[in-house]
Amino acid sequence: MSEATYKLHYFNLRARGELPRIIFAYANKKFEDVRYAAPNFGITEGKDIATVKASGLLPFGQVPVLEVTTGGKTHVISQSHAIERYLAREFGLYGSSNLEAARIDEILEALVDVGNSFAQQVWTKPREEQAEALKKFVSETLPKTATVIDKFAGEHSDSAFCCGKTLTLADLALFHTGNMLHTDWKDFPNIHKSYEAVGKALEKYIACLLYTSPSPRDRQKSRMPS
């Protein structure tokens, strides 16, 4: 049987599409990165999202969606977390035991809560207030969750990774979250160790990680606060 092929549909942004891209990059797996314009976020480059919505490809009428073609049949997976966990399992990034997988899930769900709090505390602010709101979020809100995750990661002091001796989806998710929040987790030594290890592991693949358009450090056309 031929190897599966993958096609990821998402806006020309990081957000919910970036972690799957990072997973593909780390696993060194080719995929078709189909990107759509997001005018509401100032991103005009990309395909018209209305076209794919009209095609009936999107089960819930939204992206991301992953097409997986294997054995002559194409399967469609929707919902960002389902996509991330499917890819992690396919590429051996979900731990070496059910207990490690449960810890990975704990961290992933905690990061979902972080994302929801971020949306409430930062995105709801007027544009001119978002940069200050982000700083406050990182210094006051984030540590409540990060302290717990750092303790989890400290259970594996002989490893650079959070949930065992090998890199997992949890490490990649923390790397992605750190990039989105402009933090390298330096106040949380065990998470920081993981963040640095992931960055090093991704070095040779970084060229294919087009984090967003414009680049991740260029916020001129993005709503992401500087």
LINRA-V279585 format. One record per backbone hydrogen bond with DSSP energy under -0.5 kcal/mol. NH is the residue of the N-H (numbers start at 1). CO is the residue of the C=O. E is the energy in kcal/mol with one decimal. If there is no record, write none. Layout:
BEGIN
{{NH:CO:E} {NH:CO:E}}
END
This chain:
BEGIN
{{5:69:-2.2} {7:67:-2.1} {8:32:-2.8} {9:7:-0.5} {9:65:-3.0} {10:8:-0.5} {10:34:-2.4} {12:36:-2.6} {13:11:-2.1} {17:14:-2.3} {18:14:-0.7} {18:15:-0.7} {19:15:-0.5} {21:17:-1.2} {22:18:-2.5} {23:19:-2.5} {24:20:-2.4} {25:21:-2.4} {26:22:-3.0} {27:23:-2.6} {28:24:-0.6} {28:25:-0.8} {29:24:-2.4} {32:6:-2.6} {33:31:-0.6} {34:8:-2.5} {34:32:-1.1} {35:33:-0.7} {36:10:-1.6} {37:47:-2.7} {38:43:-2.4} {41:38:-2.2} {42:39:-1.7} {43:38:-2.1} {44:42:-0.7} {47:35:-2.5} {49:47:-0.6} {51:48:-1.1} {52:48:-0.9} {53:49:-2.0} {54:50:-2.2} {55:51:-1.0} {56:52:-0.5} {56:53:-1.0} {57:52:-0.9} {58:52:-0.5} {59:57:-0.8} {61:58:-1.2} {64:9:-0.6} {65:9:-1.5} {66:77:-3.1} {67:7:-3.0} {68:66:-0.5} {68:75:-3.0} {69:5:-2.5} {69:67:-0.5} {70:68:-0.6} {70:73:-2.6} {73:70:-1.7} {75:68:-3.3} {77:66:-2.9} {77:75:-0.5} {79:64:-0.9} {83:79:-2.1} {84:80:-2.5} {85:81:-2.3} {86:82:-2.2} {87:83:-2.5} {88:84:-2.3} {89:85:-2.2} {90:86:-2.4} {91:87:-2.2} {92:89:-1.0} {93:88:-3.6} {101:97:-2.3} {102:98:-2.3} {103:99:-2.1} {104:100:-2.4} {105:101:-2.4} {106:102:-2.3} {107:103:-2.2} {108:104:-2.5} {109:105:-2.7} {110:106:-2.2} {111:107:-2.1} {112:108:-1.5} {113:109:-1.8} {114:110:-1.9} {115:111:-2.4} {116:112:-2.3} {117:113:-2.4} {118:114:-2.6} {119:115:-2.3} {120:116:-1.8} {121:117:-2.8} {122:118:-2.6} {123:118:-1.1} {124:119:-1.0} {125:122:-1.6} {129:126:-2.3} {130:126:-0.7} {130:127:-1.2} {131:127:-0.5} {133:129:-2.0} {134:130:-2.6} {135:131:-1.9} {136:132:-2.1} {137:133:-2.4} {138:134:-2.7} {139:135:-1.9} {140:136:-2.5} {141:136:-0.7} {141:137:-1.1} {142:137:-2.9} {144:141:-1.3} {145:141:-0.6} {145:142:-1.0} {146:142:-2.7} {147:143:-2.3} {148:144:-0.6} {149:145:-2.2} {150:146:-2.8} {151:147:-1.5} {152:148:-2.2} {153:149:-2.8} {154:150:-1.8} {155:151:-0.5} {155:152:-1.6} {156:153:-1.8} {157:154:-0.7} {159:156:-2.2} {169:93:-2.8} {172:168:-1.7} {173:169:-2.7} {174:170:-2.3} {175:171:-2.1} {176:172:-2.4} {177:173:-2.6} {178:174:-2.5} {179:175:-2.1} {180:176:-2.4} {181:177:-2.1} {182:179:-0.8} {183:178:-2.8} {188:185:-2.4} {192:185:-0.6} {192:188:-3.0} {193:189:-2.0} {194:190:-1.6} {195:191:-3.0} {196:192:-2.6} {197:193:-2.0} {198:194:-2.7} {199:195:-2.3} {200:196:-2.1} {201:197:-2.4} {202:198:-2.0} {203:200:-1.0} {205:202:-1.6} {206:202:-1.0} {206:203:-0.8} {208:205:-2.1} {209:206:-1.5} {210:208:-1.3} {211:209:-2.0} {213:12:-1.2} {218:215:-1.8} {219:217:-0.8} {222:219:-1.1}}
END
